[in-house]
Amino acid sequence: MTSGSYCVVGGGISGLTAAYRLRAADADADITLFEPGDRLGGILRTERVGGQSMDVGAEAFVLRRPEMPALLAELGLSGRQLATTGARPLIYSGQSLHPLPAGTVVGIPSSAASMAGLVDEATVARIDAEPGRPLDWRPGGDPAVADLVGDRFGDQVVARSVDPLLSGVYAGSAATIGLRAAAPGVAAALDRGAACLTDAVRQALPPATGAPVFAAIDGGYQVLIDELVRRSGLRWVRAAVHRLERAGAGWDLRDESGARWHADAVVLAVPPARAAALVAGAAPRTAAAAGRIASASSAVVALAVPGDTPFPRCSGVLVASGERLRAKAVTLSSRKWGRKGGARTDIQLLRLSFGRFGDGLAESASDDELLDWAVGDLATVFGLTVEPVDARVQRWLAAMPQYGPGHADLIAEVRAGLPPGLAVAGSYLDGIGVPACVGAAGRAVEALAAEVAR
Ligand SMILES: Cc1cc2nc3c(=O)[nH]c(=O)nc-3n(C[C@H](O)[C@H](O)[C@H](O)COP(=O)(O)OP(=O)(O)OC[C@H]3O[C@@H](n4cnc5c(N)ncnc54)[C@H](O)[C@@H]3O)c2cc1C
């Protein structure tokens, strides 16, 4: 890549990784990043709760994908990678706690045995008999997870096993998320001709190594944000971009104050609805596809409670759909990650998440309501009276793109409509999690570099 000027729009992990990759590709580049928020990081946000660092947006990353361990190693931060303690989550269903079933892919069972106790006996028998039922699978198909799983195993498996996992990842449900996004390995096994759904899940299960599935960063995601900002040498303009127009071989951008900026190339790292609005004139095909991606909102209530509060041995609780609780998940953060060096022993940290696609909770509930619901739900789930010593409510509005059926086709459209010198990054492209955002940002910069090389 020859030296040039670049504008990155959006200062979440996608924009910051793009800025860092641009610097790595072009040591002399002029990199301007636009972010209207009061800090960089977007949904990666570390706060002090009970006197300790705590992530109030994303808190973890999946270790099965290579991007985060590789990025941390590149930045000299591998020593900060913190694995889970091994404590596992429980499922709250039918007003009681159950172990998280083993041998599933996003809650879709590979055998009847793994669902025993969580679903009724008729459902267990139905899963057992599934291999005997002909499967009507169209290779390349992408049904909503609820349609396929409901048809094969019944509604209880959807509500009690699949929904709790998908509402955590996407703030969606099995009804709003497509199989290819939620369980790509299962879809691929069905394409290859798996005889039934349980067989496809068996083929897609990762080998049981006993290794931790998730990791976090000691000190919180802020550690990563600071390092990306430092290494990328970006100039932060604290403003939203309102317009983007072709100008010769490059781009003109207008920020919210009306100031004009020029760049040879632009990386748009904003949520899909914003990206659609910004490129409506310059890339209508991209705008039309990005504009069709809906997003869900979520609220996190982070609590510090007395260290001796007797929670059961687990990393948290995922809530089945249809339960009389407001929260969709509880994470016992101190149990999940252990007490790190210097952490106070007289408090425990935990977080409750609220908001599923379409329920409006994260937008409409007041902070006091969310706090009351948090304490009430903890009493219902654990039978404990919890007395917070510190609390923080954090909302993430329209923050979680819904990977509905056919999402990959929509993203192919988004990318196919991009004119030269314009690239996209973000959680709506190649996966919603932080590792996928890191990967997509790298691909955005590679795409710009390939254009320069042509
Ligand atoms: C509550 C919650 C928990 C999560 N937990 C996890 C987890 O544990 N593990 C995991 O891997 N993933 C998790 N995720 C998902 C992950 O955090 C996000 O997908 C990821 O952080 C998105 O990063 P991003 O940079 O693409 O978007 P964002 O972080 O949303 O950043 C986009 C930025 O663009 C800015 N912006 C918007 N419009 C403009 C404009 N016009 N001009 C300039 N800037 C603009 C916004 O202010 C924002 O800062 C979670 C998400 C949520 C909401």
The ligand as a Tripos MOL2 file, in Angstrom:
@<TRIPOS>MOLECULE
LIG
   53    58     1     0     0
SMALL
NO_CHARGES

@<TRIPOS>ATOM
      1 C1        -24.2550   -6.3050   25.8810 C.3       1 LIG1
      2 C2        -23.3430   -6.9370   24.8600 C.ar      1 LIG1
      3 C3        -22.5120   -7.9780   25.2550 C.ar      1 LIG1
      4 C4        -21.6420   -8.5670   24.3360 C.ar      1 LIG1
      5 N1        -20.8060   -9.5550   24.7650 N.ar      1 LIG1
      6 C5        -19.9000  -10.0590   23.9170 C.ar      1 LIG1
      7 C6        -18.9120  -10.9700   24.3940 C.ar      1 LIG1
      8 O1        -18.8460  -11.2770   25.5890 O.2       1 LIG1
      9 N2        -18.0380  -11.4750   23.4940 N.ar      1 LIG1
     10 C7        -18.0410  -11.0990   22.1710 C.ar      1 LIG1
     11 O2        -17.2050  -11.5930   21.3940 O.2       1 LIG1
     12 N3        -18.9450  -10.2060   21.7020 N.ar      1 LIG1
     13 C8        -19.8620   -9.6760   22.5420 C.ar      1 LIG1
     14 N4        -20.7470   -8.7400   22.0900 N.ar      1 LIG1
     15 C9        -20.6790   -8.3080   20.6890 C.3       1 LIG1
     16 C10       -19.5220   -7.3180   20.4800 C.3       1 LIG1
     17 O3        -19.3060   -6.5470   21.6230 O.3       1 LIG1
     18 C11       -19.8330   -6.3510   19.3470 C.3       1 LIG1
     19 O4        -20.3170   -7.0220   18.2260 O.3       1 LIG1
     20 C12       -18.6110   -5.5290   18.9400 C.3       1 LIG1
     21 O5        -18.0180   -4.9100   20.0650 O.3       1 LIG1
     22 C13       -19.0270   -4.5270   17.8850 C.3       1 LIG1
     23 O6        -17.9490   -3.6850   17.5730 O.3       1 LIG1
     24 P1        -18.0740   -2.6400   16.3860 P.3       1 LIG1
     25 O7        -16.8280   -1.8160   16.4010 O.co2     1 LIG1
     26 O8        -18.4000   -3.3360   15.1230 O.co2     1 LIG1
     27 O9        -19.3500   -1.7570   16.7450 O.3       1 LIG1
     28 P2        -19.5720   -0.7310   17.9400 P.3       1 LIG1
     29 O10       -18.8240   -1.1250   19.1400 O.co2     1 LIG1
     30 O11       -21.0430   -0.5260   18.0070 O.co2     1 LIG1
     31 O12       -18.8900    0.6090   17.3870 O.3       1 LIG1
     32 C14       -19.4650    1.3780   16.3780 C.3       1 LIG1
     33 C15       -19.1390    2.8280   16.7040 C.3       1 LIG1
     34 O13       -19.5780    3.6560   15.6240 O.3       1 LIG1
     35 C16       -19.9320    4.8950   16.1680 C.3       1 LIG1
     36 N5        -20.7540    5.5930   15.2000 N.ar      1 LIG1
     37 C17       -22.0520    5.3790   14.8770 C.ar      1 LIG1
     38 N6        -22.4380    6.2460   13.9070 N.ar      1 LIG1
     39 C18       -21.3610    6.9930   13.6000 C.ar      1 LIG1
     40 C19       -21.1260    8.0450   12.6600 C.ar      1 LIG1
     41 N7        -22.0900    8.4860   11.8400 N.pl3     1 LIG1
     42 N8        -19.8920    8.5950   12.6070 N.ar      1 LIG1
     43 C20       -18.8940    8.1770   13.4140 C.ar      1 LIG1
     44 N9        -19.0670    7.1520   14.3150 N.ar      1 LIG1
     45 C21       -20.2850    6.5830   14.4100 C.ar      1 LIG1
     46 C22       -20.6730    4.5320   17.4530 C.3       1 LIG1
     47 O14       -20.6730    5.6350   18.3550 O.3       1 LIG1
     48 C23       -19.8750    3.3290   17.9500 C.3       1 LIG1
     49 O15       -18.9110    3.6960   18.9400 O.3       1 LIG1
     50 C24       -21.6240   -8.1270   22.9870 C.ar      1 LIG1
     51 C25       -22.4800   -7.0920   22.5890 C.ar      1 LIG1
     52 C26       -23.3290   -6.4900   23.5140 C.ar      1 LIG1
     53 C27       -24.2240   -5.3580   23.0860 C.3       1 LIG1
@<TRIPOS>BOND
     1     1     2 1
     2     2     3 ar
     3     2    52 ar
     4     3     4 ar
     5     4     5 ar
     6     4    50 ar
     7     5     6 ar
     8     6     7 ar
     9     6    13 1
    10     7     8 2
    11     7     9 ar
    12     9    10 ar
    13    10    11 2
    14    10    12 ar
    15    12    13 ar
    16    13    14 ar
    17    14    15 1
    18    14    50 ar
    19    15    16 1
    20    16    17 1
    21    16    18 1
    22    18    19 1
    23    18    20 1
    24    20    21 1
    25    20    22 1
    26    22    23 1
    27    23    24 1
    28    24    25 2
    29    24    26 1
    30    24    27 1
    31    27    28 1
    32    28    29 2
    33    28    30 1
    34    28    31 1
    35    31    32 1
    36    32    33 1
    37    33    34 1
    38    33    48 1
    39    34    35 1
    40    35    36 1
    41    35    46 1
    42    36    37 ar
    43    36    45 ar
    44    37    38 ar
    45    38    39 ar
    46    39    40 ar
    47    39    45 ar
    48    40    41 1
    49    40    42 ar
    50    42    43 ar
    51    43    44 ar
    52    44    45 ar
    53    46    47 1
    54    46    48 1
    55    48    49 1
    56    50    51 ar
    57    51    52 ar
    58    52    53 1
@<TRIPOS>SUBSTRUCTURE
     1 LIG1         1 GROUP 0 **** ****
